[in-house]
Amino acid sequence: MRVVVACKIDNCSSAHLFSHIFCIEINMKIKIEPVPIDRHPKILGGTPVFSGTWVPVRILLEHLEVGDRIDEFLNDFPTVSRDLAVAVLEYAKAKLIGDTRESAA
């Protein structure tokens, strides 16, 4: 996936290509945060996985769906850090309902 974004840093008029990143504009500067999810045809046929692992994101959602705590998921999948699991949930939240940091300001 490629997204072309008009640059707003120091009134630059050029466009920049970003691939597999989540961009947030803050104070006329662009902060680039890596997406916590990888998707590649050679990794589980393109199934979304936690970045840097082969653990499908779907498994975390299934754990939560049946009432498990994040700790239970993390015990079952030690290659996923708590920070990464929380980042995936925050990413999903931002995609579904928008960035809550903007509405809180």
C-alpha positions in Angstrom: 0.0 0.0 0.0 1.3 3.4 -0.9 -0.1 6.7 0.2 1.0 10.1 -1.2 0.8 12.8 1.4 1.4 16.5 0.7 4.2 17.7 2.9 3.4 20.4 5.4 6.9 20.6 7.0 8.3 24.1 6.7 5.9 25.0 3.9 7.4 22.4 1.6 5.3 21.9 -1.5 6.6 18.4 -2.5 4.8 15.2 -2.0 6.2 12.2 -0.1 5.5 8.5 -0.6 4.8 6.5 2.6 4.4 2.7 2.6 3.0 0.7 5.5 3.0 3.6 8.0 0.4 5.4 10.1 0.9 9.2 9.8 -0.4 11.7 12.4 0.1 15.5 11.8 1.0 17.3 14.9 1.9 21.0 15.2 2.6 21.3 11.4 5.0 18.4 11.6 4.4 14.8 10.6 5.0 12.2 13.2 5.4 8.7 11.6 4.4 5.7 13.7 5.0 2.2 12.5 1.9 0.2 12.0 1.9 -2.6 14.6 0.5 -5.1 12.0 2.3 -6.9 9.2 0.6 -8.3 6.1 2.7 -10.2 3.6 1.6 -12.9 1.1 4.5 -15.1 2.2 3.6 -14.9 5.9 0.5 -17.1 6.6 -0.9 -16.2 3.1 -1.3 -12.5 3.9 -3.1 -13.0 7.3 -2.6 -9.9 9.4 0.1 -10.7 12.1 1.7 -8.8 14.9 4.7 -7.0 13.5 7.8 -9.0 13.7 6.0 -12.3 14.5 3.9 -15.0 12.8 1.1 -14.6 15.4 -2.2 -13.7 13.7 -4.0 -10.6 15.2 -7.2 -12.7 14.9 -6.0 -14.8 17.8 -5.9 -11.9 20.2 -9.4 -10.9 19.2 -10.6 -14.4 19.7 -9.1 -14.5 23.2 -10.9 -11.2 24.1 -14.1 -12.4 22.5 -14.4 -15.4 24.9 -13.5 -13.2 27.9 -9.8 -13.9 28.3 -7.5 -11.2 29.6 -4.6 -9.9 27.6 -2.3 -11.6 30.1 -3.7 -15.0 29.1 -3.0 -14.2 25.4 0.5 -13.0 26.2 1.2 -16.2 28.2 0.1 -18.3 25.2 2.1 -16.2 22.7 5.3 -15.0 24.4 6.7 -13.5 21.1 4.1 -10.8 21.4 4.9 -8.1 23.9 2.3 -6.3 26.0 3.2 -3.0 24.3 2.7 -4.6 20.8 -0.7 -6.1 21.8 -1.8 -2.7 23.2 -0.5 -0.9 20.1 -2.6 -3.2 17.9 -5.7 -2.5 19.9 -5.1 1.2 19.8 -4.5 1.1 16.1 -7.7 -0.8 15.6 -9.6 1.7 17.8 -8.1 4.7 15.9 -9.1 3.1 12.5 -12.6 2.2 13.7 -13.6 5.3 15.7 -10.9 7.9 15.0 -8.0 9.2 16.9 -9.4 9.9 20.4 -6.3 12.1 21.2 -7.7 14.7 18.8 -11.1 14.9 20.4 -9.6 15.1 23.9 -7.6 18.2 23.0 
